[in-house]
Amino acid sequence: QADLRWVRPQLLHLAQHQELDARLAAAAALRRICGQEEQSQPVANLLAGWARDNRPRVRWTAAATYSKLHLFLGERSLEALGNMAADAHEDVRREVAYSLESIFRRAPDDVIAALN
């Protein structure tokens, strides 16, 4: 199993950054890393932690990343976004909605099945 310990601090720094482009860079980096099959579980574990983080920007980044990783994480991404849909922070909820819409455009059957 892959070891992401060396890159976690850098990714977290980007995930909590004030600038949107920095947070999107974290999502893009995780998408690239997750493209290698042996890395999908460590990335899923990292995102699960971010989805529960007490910082709204980190949770926002998790939501944005899940939409980019649906191809690799499948149902896990939809389940995580569903859990995040009631987030206390409006920006996080908005990104969850956008991410679900983005996944729906690419894989409507997956989203419909998750809703049932």
C-alpha positions in Angstrom: 0.0 0.0 0.0 1.3 3.5 -0.9 2.7 5.8 1.7 1.5 9.4 1.5 3.2 10.6 4.7 5.8 12.6 2.9 3.2 14.6 0.9 0.4 14.9 3.5 1.7 18.2 5.1 2.1 19.9 1.7 -1.4 18.8 0.6 -2.9 19.9 3.8 -1.2 23.3 3.5 -2.8 23.7 0.1 -6.2 22.3 1.3 -6.6 25.0 3.9 -5.2 27.8 1.9 -7.3 31.0 1.5 -6.8 31.0 -2.3 -9.2 28.8 -4.3 -6.5 27.9 -6.8 -4.3 26.5 -4.1 -7.1 24.3 -2.8 -7.9 23.1 -6.4 -4.2 22.3 -6.8 -4.5 19.9 -3.8 -7.5 18.3 -5.5 -5.6 18.0 -8.8 -2.6 16.5 -7.1 -4.7 13.9 -5.3 -6.4 13.0 -8.6 -3.0 12.4 -10.2 -1.9 10.3 -7.2 -5.1 8.3 -7.1 -4.6 7.4 -10.8 -2.3 4.7 -9.6 -4.5 1.8 -8.4 -2.4 1.1 -5.3 -2.8 4.6 -4.2 -6.6 4.9 -4.2 -7.1 3.5 -0.7 -4.5 5.8 1.0 -6.1 8.8 -0.9 -9.5 7.7 0.2 -8.3 7.5 3.8 -6.8 11.0 3.6 -10.0 12.5 2.1 -12.1 10.8 4.8 -10.1 12.7 7.4 -10.4 15.9 5.5 -14.1 15.5 5.3 -14.3 15.4 9.1 -11.7 18.2 9.7 -12.8 21.2 11.8 -11.6 23.7 9.2 -14.2 24.5 6.5 -11.6 25.1 3.8 -10.2 21.6 4.3 -13.7 20.1 4.1 -14.4 22.2 1.0 -11.3 20.8 -0.6 -12.4 17.3 0.3 -15.8 17.9 -1.4 -14.1 19.4 -4.5 -11.7 16.4 -4.7 -14.4 13.8 -4.4 -15.9 15.0 -7.6 -12.6 14.5 -9.4 -12.0 11.0 -7.9 -15.4 9.4 -8.6 -13.8 7.3 -11.4 -11.4 5.8 -8.9 -13.4 5.8 -5.6 -16.8 5.1 -7.1 -19.6 4.7 -4.5 -17.2 5.9 -1.7 -17.1 9.4 -3.2 -20.9 9.6 -3.4 -21.3 8.3 0.2 -18.8 10.8 1.5 -20.5 13.7 -0.4 -23.8 12.5 1.0 -22.4 12.7 4.5 -21.1 16.2 3.9 -24.3 17.5 2.4 -25.5 18.7 5.9 -22.2 20.5 6.7 -22.6 23.5 9.0 -20.7 25.8 6.6 -22.5 27.1 3.5 -19.5 27.1 1.2 -18.9 23.4 2.0 -22.6 22.5 1.3 -22.4 24.5 -2.0 -19.3 22.6 -3.1 -20.9 19.3 -2.2 -23.9 20.2 -4.4 -21.5 21.3 -7.2 -19.5 18.0 -6.9 -22.6 15.9 -7.0 -23.8 17.8 -10.1 -20.4 17.3 -11.7 -20.5 13.5 -11.0 -24.1 13.3 -12.2 -23.1 14.8 -15.6 -20.5 12.0 -16.1 -22.2 9.1 -14.3 -25.9 9.8 -13.8 -26.7 6.1 -13.1 -24.2 6.1 -10.2 -25.8 9.1 -8.6 -29.4 7.8 -9.1 -28.4 4.4 -7.5 -26.8 6.2 -4.6 -30.0 8.2 -4.0 -32.2 5.0 -3.9 
